[in-house]
Amino acid sequence: MRKTTMLIMVLIALAGFATAGDVTTVDGVVHVANSATPRDGVVDMELEELWRRGGEDDDMFFGMVMKALGDDEGNVYLLDMQLAEVQVFGPDGENVNTLSREGDGPGEVRQPSDMTWMPDGSLGIVQTFPGRIVKVAKDNTPVGIFKTGEEGALIAVAEASSKGGNLVMGVIGIEVVEGGQDRHIYLGSYDENGVELCRYTGFDVHWDFSNIVFREREQYFVMFGKWDLANDGRVIAVPDLFEYAYNVYAADGTIERTVSRAFEPYERDDQDRALINTIMEGASQQFPFPIETEIEDIETPVGQVIAHSSGEVWILNARGARNQPDGVLATYDVFDAEGHFERQEQVNCPGNGRKDGIFFVGDDRLLVVHGLLDALGAQFGGGAGENEDGEEPQPIEVVCYKIKG
């Protein structure tokens, strides 16, 4: 009996080891190559609804919710890109404040794309262009503006995050050259004076205005959640748009670890192509002349990166929000702090993973933004539009859940 028990324990250990990830070290960088199967299988994330706002039966209206943050008092902050404001909700869902508004005055923004808690405790609202972070206190008092120290440079800022003493921004530097533009797209770390300290990853694109093609592959990656900042200031970022892999960078830019997972490419269907076409064509309208757009047939393997406070990295892959079982909104791949593919977490709540946005607010709350993708398509398409069923999109509804267990 004892030998049988020992044999079972050995087999379990070997099974876990087989799917834990093949670890090698190349030039001082740890590489973890995982199989397609998580070590501990699939688990259910159980949720308890706390409150909901918006939708057809509420007087609260949302334009396009792009980011959600929480604070220590249990409040939730929702950045509305379309309305250029931040709505604040108490722990019970009561609308307790509105921060910022559209404009160019103190504390005001235009086309905000992201927000983060700044090192001084203020709320930093990212304005895309001209790129800057507009800072407001929790009582909506303007605190100032954070921008890079490159005087006269054309800078667009897509995203920003500040944790662990590290302030990181997703930046598009625009250099005007004869007949076109050179664009430098990168993740960079900045000090309190806006001086760049290091770059983590990025690439350059040249646009020849006499023959310009607006390529999806070249619009990556300082937007749409392809990176996150851990609590200790390390950066988790996807270096290649069409590879399932992420790098872990020390705050000083040193690559510490590369993690990959075997993943069968997901081919886009008509609905996928329609949405990305709408976004690409809407973005191309920044040019005063018609240009060609070029999208990929394959969906990006990594849709969203989340650095959990435990050290885990959560990935929403290309299939994670598509064709899920009944009652499952989305499924996340979870990697432990060493990069091993540990498990998958199923988010069990009503919704449509292809239309709804998911935001984690701390470790114990999750927000579902119903209808976010329809709103995104309408925003970039320049009108209210219709969904794939030929119907008018429903008003955005935000539901806040407590993560149980």
C-alpha positions, 0 to 999 in steps of 0.5 A: 500500500505504501509503495502504491501511494509513493508511486502515485505521488511520483506520477503526480509530481512528474505530471506537474513537472511535464507541464510546468515549463522548460527552463533555460538560461541564455546570456543571463536571461531565463527563458521559460517555454510552456506547453499549451496545457496548464499545470493545475488545470482550469478553475472557476472564479466565483463572483458576487455582484456589488452594484451596476450602473448605466444601461437602459434603466439607469440615469447614468450615461457612459460614452466609452469607458477606457480604464478603471481604478480603485482606491483604499476606500473602496471607490471606483474611478472610471475614465470615459474617453468620449466624455473626457471625464472620470466618474467616481463611484462609492463602494455601494455604486453611488456616483460621488464625484466627477473629475476633470472635463474636456478642455485645455484649462487646469485639470482639463483634458482632451481625448484621454486614453488612460489614467494612473495613480501618480507618485504624489497620490494624485490621479494622472489622466493621460492625454494622447496628443499633445502627450501629457498626464494631467493631474488632479486631486481626489477632490478635483483640484488641479495639481499640474501637468506631467510631460516628457522633458523633450522640449518641442518634440511631437509626443503622443502618449497612449498609456501610463502606469506608476507603481513601485517607484517606477513611472512608465509611459507608452509613447509615440514620438513623431519626427517630421521628415521630408515627405513623411514621418518617422515614428518611434513607438516604445515603452519608457521609464521617466523620473519626476521631471519627465526625463527618460531613464530607459526604454524597455521595448519598441520599434520605429516606423517610417511613413512615406506620405506619397505611398502610405499604408496604415498597417495594423502590425505597425500600430502595436503596442503602446495601447490595448493592454499589451503590457502592465506594471507590477507592484515592485516596478518591474515591467511585463510586456509583449515584445512581438504582436503575433507571438505568445510570449512576454518579457519581464524587465527590471525597472532599469530596463534589464530583461530578467525573464522571457516566458512563452506558451505553445499556442495555435494561432486563431484565425479572425472571422468576419466579426473580428475583421469588421471591428479591426477594420473599423478601428483602423479606418477610423484611426486613418482619418487623422490624415488629410488624404485617403490611405490604404489600411492593412490588417492581419488574418490572425488575431494577436495571441495576447489580448491583455496583460495583467500583473497581479499583486501576488506576482502572477501574470494573467493573460487573456489570449485570443480564444479567452473571450471567444466561444466560451462555455455557457456562463463563462465570460472569459478565461485567463491564462495564469502564470506564476512569478517564475513564468510557469503556466499554472492554471486557467481561471474562468470568469463566471458571470453573464456577458459576451466576451467579444463585446464586453470589457473586463477590468480588475480593480485591485485583487478583490474586485472585477468590473464588466463593461457591457457593450464596450466593443460596440462603443469602441467601434462606434467611436472610431467609426464616427457614428452610433453605428450598428452591431453585427446583428444589424441592431443599434448598440445598447447603452454601456452598463458597468457591473462591479463584482466582488471576487470570492475566495 
